[in-house]
Amino acid sequence: MRRYIDSLPQDLTLREELTDQHFWKAVRTEFLATLLLTVLGCGSCLRWKAPPTDQITASAVELRVALAFGLGVATLVQCVGQVSGGHMNPAVTIALLVTRHISVARTAAYVLAQCLGGLAGAGILYGLTPGSKVECRTWSHRTSSRSGCLRGIWHRIHGFCGGSYNGAI
């Protein structure tokens, strides 16, 4: 991370930064990394309906999800860290802005790319997952309908944005 921060241009004007090809390459990389993290991590959280004889303990599910997110983040940071820093989270990007390691323009572009990447990843997962095969848990109840999943997705987006804002402060 230190090498990435030291490699950032220090005194670029807004116009120079927005016309720099490395800037846009980093923005595209953040989009792709966040998309992949969403597909890998959230894909591991999907609970396929299993026959009643198949008993999976809660700790096995938690381990699967933790390993998917942990190994996914580690792999993606190694892959894209030299290009964009591998933030993949608006809270990390905003924290780097607050500590004056990145510019306001880079922060705005990264946060937008990360949000769009997360939504695109969720859209890919939504499209790949048949509605009759997935059990979706919302905050209040369990449902198999896609409308219940959309409510759950909305609650998670709302919680994610609020959590990122509070975490950065």
N, C-alpha and C positions, 0 to 999 in steps of 0.2 A: 504494500500500500504506500509506503514511504517513497519508493521509486516512482510510482504512478503520480503521486502528489508533486514530487520534485520535477517531473517531466511536463507538468501543465504550464502553458504560457502564462507569464505573470502580468504583463502590462499590455494587453491587447484591448483595443477599443471594441465596442459592441459590434460595429460593422466588420472589423477584421475577424472577430471570433465567429460571426455568423457566416462569413464567406470562406472560412477555413475548412478544407475537406476532412481533416482529422476530427474536427468537432462533429460533423455530421456522421462520420463513421462511428464515433463513440455513441452518438444518440441511437443510431440503428442497432448497435451492439447491445445497448441497454434494453431496447425494445425486445430483441430476440432472446436475451438472457432471461428477462422477466417472463416472457411467454413460455420458455422452456421450463423454468422453475415452477410456474403455475401448472403446466401440464404434468410434470413429474410429481410434484408435491401433492397437489390436489387430486391427481389421478390415484395416488396411493391411499387417499382417504375414502375413495369410493367403496361402498359396501355392497358388493354384489349379493343378491339374495341367494342363500345357500339352502340346500335341503335340511330339514330338521335334524337329521342325523349328524350333520357336520357341525361340530362345536368348535368355535374359535374363541379363545379367551381374549378378554379385553387387553391384557398386557401384550399379547402377540400382535394385535392390531396397532396398539400404541408404538410398539417396537418397529413395526413395518413403516408407519408414518414417520417416525423420528429418523429412521435410517434413510428413508427416501429424501426427506428434506435436508438432512445433514450432509449426505453424500452428494445430493444434487447441488447444494450451495457450494460445497468444497470444489466439486468438479467445474462448475460454471465460473467460479472466481478464478480458478487456474486457467480456464480457457479464455476468458474475456478481461481479466484483470489488467493486462498490459495495454488494452485498447481503451477501456472506459472506466476502469477502477472496479468493476464488478459490484456496483452498489445494489442493484436489483430491488431496492426498497426506498420509497420516498423519504422515510425517516432518516435513513443513512445519508441520502443526498442533502436533505435540509440541515442535518447536523454538520456536514462538511461546509455548507454555506455559512452557518452561524459561526463556525470556527475560522472562516475566511480562507478555506483551502480551495474553493471553486467559486466561479463568478455567478452572478444572478442569472445571466442568460443561460449558462450551462445547467444551473439548477432547474430553471423553468423547463428547458428542453428535456432534461433527464426525467423530471417528475411526470411530464406529459407522456414521454415514451414509456415509462414504467407503468403508468396507469393504463395506457392503451395496450401494452404488451400483456398485462395481467388480464384485461378484458378479452383480448384475442385468445389467450390461452384458455380462459374459462369457456369462451365460445367454441373452441376446438373440442374441449372435453365434453361440453354440452352436446355437440353434434355427434361425437363418437359414441356416446353412451345412450343405448336404447332406454326409453322411459319405463318400459315394463320390467327391466332387469335391475334397476337401481333403486335402492331404498334411500330416500333423502330425509335427513333429519333437519328440521328447522329449529328455531329456538324454543318453540312452544310445544310442538308435537312431531310425530313421525308420519310421513306420507309417501306415497309412491307417485303422486301426480307431479307433472312438470310445473304446474302453478305453485305448488308448495315449494318446489325447488327454487323457483324464481323469487319467492318471498324470502327464502333462506339466503339466496345469493345477495339480495338487496340488503338484508341485515348484516351480512358479512362485509359488504362494500362499505356500508355506513360505519361499521365498527372499525374497519381497516383504516379509513380516512381519519376518523377521530383518534384512533390509536397512534397513527403516524404523526398527527399534529401534536398530540400530547407527549409522545416520546421524543420529538425533536425539541420541544421546549424544555 
